[in-house]
Amino acid sequence: MNDIMRNIYLITILTLRETFSRKIFIAFFAISTLSLITMGIILASVDVESFMSFFGQKAQNNEIILSEILSGLKLMIVSPLFGFGLFLSIFSVSSLVPNMLEKGNIDLLLSKPVARYQIIIGKFLGGTLVVFINIAYLVIGMWILFGIKFGIWETAFLYSIPMITFTFAVLYSLIIIVGILTKSSILAMMLSYIIFIIISPILAFRENFYPLIDSKATEIIIDVLYYIVPKTSELGTQMSDLSISGGIDDFQPILTSLAFMILILYFSIIIFNKKDY
């Protein structure tokens, strides 16, 4: 067991180092830093009393109102962060598996005393770790800026870190299996974007289209697709709710997306084991 964990850890660290060498991590970090600097400048130029008077309130007597206004501001930050963060994350890691499968790279990797399933798990954890570190850096930075400026330290905002990371991990599992099957980073990236931007939002509102569909069989097919495809749209909504209220009402999107991720990783390992390199 110790050897297994050590091998997975080494592959994870090698993946992290690869993102450093290819400037993926640094570019991600630079964008996050620029966002924090911009927000810091904006907050530094805002006077709290003027800010409250803009909403017709007095800050010293309306801490609850201020908290609600800040929740709205945080929501304005979290929602774009979810979309832009995932968009950038998918772009950042889409080439990790295809690069690994290039002649020379895969030969060297398979010559090591490392099981193939350990390689897949390590690649998955490494790519997810890259995104987690950058998202955590950005969100915690925003949280600190708001806390210092307004004196309100609501931890619910930090819940967006695991939610964004989890949503990315679900899509990353898809990137891995497409990368193994096709060795194409572009195809893996495009498929992830299509699910994230088009298919998942459409399926989330599938019931609104049912009155326009005459075939019951078509409705059943759409329902099946809904439960199979990762629910990035619902996860984004849940992340916003969780970041503001700190609670989740429906765990179905999380559990079904988790099942999708586990199954895709399982099939990725099976396919990778059968491939001849």
Rosetta blueprint (number, residue, H / E / L):
1 M L
2 N H
3 D H
4 I H
5 M H
6 R H
7 N H
8 I H
9 Y H
10 L H
11 I H
12 T H
13 I H
14 L H
15 T H
16 L H
17 R H
18 E H
19 T H
20 F H
21 S H
22 R L
23 K L
24 I H
25 F H
26 I H
27 A H
28 F H
29 F H
30 A H
31 I H
32 S H
33 T H
34 L H
35 S H
36 L H
37 I H
38 T H
39 M H
40 G H
41 I H
42 I H
43 L H
44 A H
45 S L
46 V L
47 D L
48 V H
49 E H
50 S H
51 F H
52 M H
53 S H
54 F H
55 F L
56 G L
57 Q L
58 K L
59 A H
60 Q H
61 N H
62 N L
63 E H
64 I H
65 I H
66 L H
67 S H
68 E H
69 I H
70 L H
71 S H
72 G H
73 L H
74 K H
75 L H
76 M H
77 I H
78 V H
79 S H
80 P H
81 L H
82 F H
83 G H
84 F H
85 G H
86 L H
87 F H
88 L H
89 S H
90 I H
91 F H
92 S H
93 V H
94 S L
95 S L
96 L H
97 V H
98 P H
99 N H
100 M H
101 L L
102 E L
103 K L
104 G L
105 N H
106 I H
107 D H
108 L H
109 L H
110 L H
111 S L
112 K L
113 P L
114 V L
115 A L
116 R H
117 Y H
118 Q H
119 I H
120 I H
121 I H
122 G H
123 K H
124 F H
125 L H
126 G H
127 G H
128 T H
129 L H
130 V H
131 V H
132 F H
133 I H
134 N H
135 I H
136 A H
137 Y H
138 L H
139 V H
140 I H
141 G H
142 M H
143 W H
144 I H
145 L H
146 F H
147 G H
148 I H
149 K H
150 F H
151 G L
152 I L
153 W L
154 E L
155 T H
156 A H
157 F H
158 L H
159 Y H
160 S H
161 I H
162 P H
163 M H
164 I H
165 T H
166 F H
167 T H
168 F H
169 A H
170 V H
171 L H
172 Y H
173 S H
174 L H
175 I H
176 I H
177 I H
178 V H
179 G H
180 I H
181 L H
182 T H
183 K L
184 S L
185 S H
186 I H
187 L H
188 A H
189 M H
190 M H
191 L H
192 S H
193 Y H
194 I H
195 I H
196 F H
197 I H
198 I H
199 I H
200 S H
201 P H
202 I H
203 L H
204 A H
205 F L
206 R H
207 E H
208 N H
209 F L
210 Y H
211 P H
212 L H
213 I L
214 D L
215 S L
216 K H
217 A H
218 T H
219 E H
220 I H
221 I H
222 I H
223 D H
224 V H
225 L H
226 Y H
227 Y H
228 I H
229 V L
230 P L
231 K L
232 T H
233 S H
234 E H
235 L H
236 G H
237 T H
238 Q H
239 M H
240 S H
241 D H
242 L H
243 S H
244 I H
245 S H
246 G L
247 G L
248 I L
249 D L
250 D L
251 F L
252 Q H
253 P H
254 I H
255 L H
256 T H
257 S H
258 L H
259 A H
260 F H
261 M H
262 I H
263 L H
264 I H
265 L H
266 Y H
267 F H
268 S H
269 I H
270 I H
271 I H
272 F H
273 N H
274 K H
275 K L
276 D L
277 Y L
